[in-house]
Amino acid sequence: MSNSLNSIALNQYATRFTTTVLNEVYRSQDIVTGSEILKLTPVRQVNLGILNRLFEQWKSNAESFRSVYFDFEQEEVKQALDAFMNTASRYISVKRADLEPLLLDSVKDAITLLFTPEVYLESKIRGNSDAEFTRTRAEQLVKYTQIHRQLGEALFQKLVDSGSDSAYQTQAISWVYELKNQDGLLDDKEPYLGEFESVFPINLSELLINENKTQASVAPKTESKSFFDSAFGDSEPVHAERVTAPAPKLEPGVAVLSEIVSKSNPERDSLNSSFKVEVPKPSDDKAYGTIPVRVESIAASIPLGQRFMFVNQLFSKNSEHFEKAVYELDMVKSFEEAQDLIWHRYASKYAWDVNGDAVNALLNIVRRKFN
């Protein structure tokens, strides 16, 4: 993949995307929690980028807590520290000023990964102060990668096939450039572009600056767990079934953190099974309201990513019209009355495609209130 990115256009788009999201999120609240970060935007890669940055800060805080005046190798101390850090991680609370730089950088990272995955991976490999690219770092890289995930998995497998638990950064980077042109390792960009554009339109003619930019546009004991264990409830595990090399032993006090990159085990009582991170696409009916759980409020049951879809696709990008319609739907007494509003007022006024995914998604949510 040979696309280059215009850094000015990238920064401008990331700023507009970030402002749009934060204006919406913080309009009615002062903080954002961990579970809300998992669904903050329709672009899952962006959400994972924020989570990754929080995870790195969490690990850094755990290490800085150590002191030369105390024995942190005592088992009781290690267990207590792990329990404290894991408990703290489940109470993520981020104000707008603190979330803004995390979101901004995550948007830029996600777009860089989408169009120039080799540049993104190289930056992540070089981002570690250690001269070596370890198996743990490789697993974490894959864990936080959704776009072009198979390329990250192939890089991980290269390290495994080398028979070592680590490689020099230069070697890992050479593997990236060796793999990037292999068939089947890169995703179609179009679905991800749609996710970005559901928040803010993206101008590819400004963003891409080379001869391929036109093509690119198509193209039994209760165990203390951390919040970060929950972030990948339904994400695919690292493809390590071919792996024969044993996993490295982590230092005491950090072992619990490694679960963020461990292979999923459905038999383990883990917070990995407690959350679903995947942000649904508009065509995913199950994620857009077919869950047979009754809701008290239509407005409160619409996640942010889906809200963007409704505003953009059904209400001519007018959030006030959307909010008024949702309020009216929440006020009716039956599903039949709600259908009457939908078909005879909104569908005709906004020229809806009555068979479209967005209309079906809205109907499914409305049905959950009355059924």
Secondary structure, DSSP 8 states (H G I E B T S, - for coil): ----B-HHHHHHHHHHHHHHHHHHHTTS-SEEEHHHHTTSSS-HHHHHHHHHHHHHHHHHHHHHT--TTS-TTSHHHHHHHHHHHHHHHTT-EEEHHHHHHHHHHHHHHHHHHHH-HHHHHHHHHHTSSSSEEEHHHHHHHHHT--TTHHHHHHHHHHHHHTTSSEEEHHHHHHHHHHHTTSTTSS--SHHHHHHHHTTS---HHHHB-STTHHHHTT--------GGGGTTSSS-----TT--S------TTTGGGGGGGS---TTS--GGGT-------TT-GGGGT-S----S-TGGG--HHHHHHHHHHHSTT-HHHHHHHHHHHHH-SSHHHHHHHIIIIIHHHTT--TTSHHHHHHHHHHHHHH-
